[in-house]
Amino acid sequence: MNVVGEVGGRLAIIVDDMIDDAESFVAVAALLKEKGAYKVYVMATHGLMSMEAPRLIENSVIDEVVVTNTVPNDLQLSQCTKIKTVDISVLLAEAIRRIHNNESMSYLFKNISCED
C-alpha cells in the first residue's frame, strides 16, 4: 500500500461506498497516521460493518467513522463509540417524491443545506 502525496500534519478522509469488514480501512488509517496525518476520518454511504468490524474500528487509529442510515446499525453503534450515523431519510423521501412527480432532481443538490 502506498500513500500518494503528503499527508503529514493534515486531516485525512477515506471515502468509500460501504464499510463491511473494515480491515482495509484500519490498515489504510494506520498507514496515514504513520505518514503523519493528525486525524483520520472514514466516510461511507452504507455501514454494513459485519463480524468484528466495530471492534476493529474501536481499537484502531481511526478517529471517526460516518455512515448513513441506509442500513440498520444499532448493534454496531453500541459496540463502537467512533461510529456516527447521518439520517438521510428526508433526502431520500424528497428524491422519491421528485422522481414520482417528474420534478427536478438538481434542486436537491442546489438547495439542501448541511443542516437539513
N, C-alpha and C positions, 0 to 999 in steps of 0.2 A: 504494500500500500504506500502511496506517495501523496504528499501534500504539494499542490501547485500554488506557488505564491507565498507571500509572507503572512503568517498568522500571529506572530509574536506581538503581545500586547493588545490583541484585538478580540472582539466578541465573535465567536464562530456559530453559525446557524446551519444545521444539517436539515435538509428538506427532502422528504420522500412522500410517496402516495400512501404508504401504510407501514406500520411497525408490527411485526409478528413476533419473532423470537428475540429480537433486539441485540443479538450478538454482534452483528456488523456495526450497529450504531455505537455500542460500547467500545468496540475496537477503534473506530474512527475517532470517537471522542477522546480516548486515551492518547492517540497519536497527535491530535490537535493540541491537547494540553502539553504534551511532551515538546511540541514545537513552539510553545509559548502563548497559546490562546488563553486569555484570562477567564473566559466563560464559554461554555458550550451548551447551546440550546438545540433541541430536536423538535421539528415541526412535521406533522403528518396529518393527512386527512382522516385515515382510518386507523384507529388504535386497537388492533386485534390483541396484541400482547398475550400470546398464548404461553403456556407452560411456565417457565422460570423467568420470563421477561420482566415482570415487576421487580423481582428480587435482583436481577442483573442490573437493572436501571438504578435501583435504590443504592446498590453497592458500587456504582460506577462514578466516574468523574463528571458525568453529565449533570448540569445544573438544573435543567428543567426540560420536560417533555410536554409539548402542547399538541393535543389531538382534538378532533371534532367529535360530536356525539352521534356520528353515523353508525357506530357500533356500541352496544351497551358495554360499559366498562366499570361498573360499580365495584366489582370484586378487585380489579386491578388498582383502582383508586385507594381502596382500603389497605392494599399491600405495599404501596409506594407513595411517599409524600411528594415526589418530584413530578408526578403526572398531573397535568391540568387539562380540563376539558372546556372547549368552547362550544356553546349551543348554537347550532346553525339552523334550527328548526324553522324559525321565522323566515330566514332567507330561502330555504328550500320551498316552503309553502308559497312564498311570493313568486318564486320562479315557476312553480307548477301552475299557479293562477294565471300568470302572464302567458305562458305557453298555451294554456287552455283557451284564453281569450284572444289569442293572436296579437298580443301586445309586445312591445319592445323588451328584449332581454338586456340590451345595453344600458337601460335605465338603472338596473341593479348595480352595474359597475361604476356608474357616474354619480349616483345619489344615495348610496348606502354608506354611512359613516362607520368608523371603527367602534363607536359606542352602540350601534344597532346590532 
